[in-house]
Amino acid sequence: MILVSKSNGICGGCGEQIEIEWDLDLVDSEKKAEGVSSNYESCESWECAVCGNVVKARLWMIEYPEGVIKDCGVEIIEEDRENSFVGLPIIQLYDL
C-alpha cells in the first residue's frame, strides 16, 4: 500500500497557495536482479480559485527493490511552469 500526502503549491498566475492531492498508479514494472522495479505516476491539474489559472503537475516514483523508494519527483507540465510551484509530497510504503 502507498500513502501519499498532499503537496503544497503556488499558482503561477497570482501567487495563491494551493493544495494538491495525488493518486499514484502503477504504470510499469519489470523483474531485475534484486526483485521487481515498479514505476508509479500521477498526473493532476488544479484550477486556481482566485485567478482561474490551471496548474498541471506530474508526480512519479520508482520502487526498487520492493518496499524501497529508489527515486521520486514532481514536475510542472504547463506553459507557465517557471512561475508555478508544486512541492514533493511525503510518500510512505506499507506492506500489508
Disulfide bonds with the S-S distance in Angstrom:
none
